[in-house]
Amino acid sequence: MQSNGYLIDKNMKRTLLMLGFALIVTTVPALAGIVIKTTLTIGRKSSNCSGFGFCSISSSSSYTDGAINGSIDVNEERGSMIISINASDIQKMQPDKMSYFNNKSTVVFAEDFAMTDDLNSALKVNKPLLIKKGTYNLNSMNGKFCIEIPL
């Protein structure tokens, strides 16, 4: 019986080590990017903030009451930028924009949106970020809408 107990302990240690290794391998790439908090206004800048797009995005040190809050995660190694937007803030501040998010798997930007110099600086990117007009994947998780944009 003791040899079985020893084998179980040995197998359990091996399993725990493998799980720890898997956790490190999957976490390190996620930590390689720069993540900043943002406040934003949804809408097309050229259309007086109507329609869908980003009318404004600014960096923020914390979430702000009365604003649509989110975050931008830029990972140049991964080759993408993920913009996460708090669903409850959209519902509260710009409820008419929820139709662009609810039950959708993509969003369409009808015009380009260039990130401001302060955002590019905060994100420590090599070249200025630009969201080109086009269709992008949209996911909903943990009360946030996430848009993935290739760099």
C-alpha positions in Angstrom: 0.0 0.0 0.0 2.8 2.4 0.8 4.3 2.1 -2.6 0.9 3.0 -4.1 0.8 6.0 -1.8 4.2 7.0 -3.0 3.2 6.6 -6.6 0.1 8.7 -6.0 2.2 11.4 -4.4 4.7 11.3 -7.2 2.0 11.4 -9.9 0.3 14.3 -8.0 3.5 16.2 -7.9 4.1 15.6 -11.6 0.5 16.8 -12.3 0.9 19.9 -10.2 4.2 20.7 -11.9 2.7 20.3 -15.4 -0.3 22.5 -14.4 2.1 25.2 -13.0 4.2 25.1 -16.2 1.0 25.3 -18.4 -0.2 28.3 -16.3 3.2 30.1 -16.8 3.3 29.4 -20.5 -0.2 30.7 -21.1 0.1 33.7 -18.8 3.4 35.1 -19.9 2.3 36.0 -23.4 -0.8 37.7 -22.0 1.4 39.8 -19.8 3.7 40.9 -22.6 1.4 43.6 -23.8 0.6 47.1 -22.4 -2.8 47.6 -20.9 -4.2 51.1 -20.1 -7.6 52.3 -18.8 -9.6 54.5 -21.0 -12.7 56.6 -21.2 -14.5 56.9 -24.6 -17.4 58.1 -26.5 -19.0 55.8 -29.1 -19.9 57.3 -32.4 -18.4 58.5 -35.7 -16.3 61.6 -35.2 -17.1 62.9 -38.7 -20.9 62.5 -38.0 -21.0 64.5 -34.8 -20.7 61.3 -32.8 -23.7 59.6 -34.4 -23.6 56.0 -35.7 -20.9 53.5 -34.7 -17.2 54.2 -34.3 -15.1 56.0 -31.7 -15.7 59.6 -31.4 -13.1 60.0 -28.7 -10.8 57.8 -26.6 -8.6 59.1 -23.8 -6.3 57.5 -21.3 -7.4 57.5 -17.7 -5.7 56.5 -14.5 -8.9 55.0 -13.1 -12.5 54.4 -14.0 -14.6 57.5 -14.1 -18.3 57.7 -13.0 -20.4 59.2 -15.8 -18.2 58.0 -18.6 -17.9 54.9 -20.7 -14.9 53.1 -19.3 -12.8 50.5 -20.9 -9.2 49.4 -21.5 -6.9 49.0 -24.4 -4.5 46.0 -24.5 -1.8 46.3 -27.2 0.5 43.4 -27.8 2.8 44.0 -30.8 4.2 40.5 -30.5 0.7 39.1 -30.8 0.0 41.6 -33.5 -3.3 42.9 -32.1 -5.0 45.5 -30.0 -8.0 44.5 -27.8 -10.4 47.3 -26.8 -12.6 46.3 -23.9 -15.7 48.4 -23.1 -17.8 48.1 -20.0 -21.3 47.1 -21.1 -23.0 48.7 -18.1 -21.4 52.0 -18.9 -22.7 51.9 -22.5 -26.2 51.1 -21.2 -26.0 53.9 -18.7 -24.3 56.7 -20.8 -25.2 55.9 -24.5 -28.0 53.3 -24.4 -28.8 53.9 -28.1 -25.3 52.4 -28.9 -26.2 49.0 -27.4 -27.7 48.0 -30.7 -24.2 47.9 -32.1 -23.1 45.4 -29.5 -26.0 43.2 -28.3 -26.2 39.8 -30.0 -23.4 40.8 -32.4 -20.2 38.9 -33.3 -18.7 41.7 -35.3 -18.6 45.5 -35.5 -18.1 47.7 -38.5 -16.0 50.8 -38.4 -17.1 53.0 -41.3 -14.1 55.4 -41.0 -10.6 55.3 -39.7 -9.8 56.3 -36.2 -6.3 57.5 -35.2 -5.3 57.1 -31.6 -4.1 60.4 -30.0 -0.5 61.1 -29.2 -1.1 60.6 -25.5 -2.6 57.2 -26.1 0.2 56.1 -28.3 2.7 57.3 -25.7 0.8 55.5 -22.8 0.7 52.3 -24.9 4.4 52.6 -25.7 3.9 51.6 -29.3 6.6 51.8 -32.0 4.3 53.5 -34.6 1.0 55.4 -34.1 -2.1 53.2 -33.8 -4.8 53.4 -36.3 -8.1 51.6 -36.4 -8.8 51.2 -40.1 -12.3 51.2 -41.4 -13.5 47.6 -41.7 -15.2 44.7 -39.8 -13.7 43.4 -36.6 -14.5 40.5 -34.2 -16.7 41.3 -31.2 -16.9 39.2 -28.1 -18.8 39.6 -24.9 -17.4 38.4 -21.6 -17.5 39.3 -17.9 -19.7 42.4 -18.6 -17.5 43.8 -21.2 -17.5 44.0 -25.0 -14.1 43.2 -26.5 -13.1 44.3 -30.0 -9.9 42.7 -31.4 -8.1 44.8 -34.0 -5.0 43.5 -35.9 -2.1 45.9 -35.8 
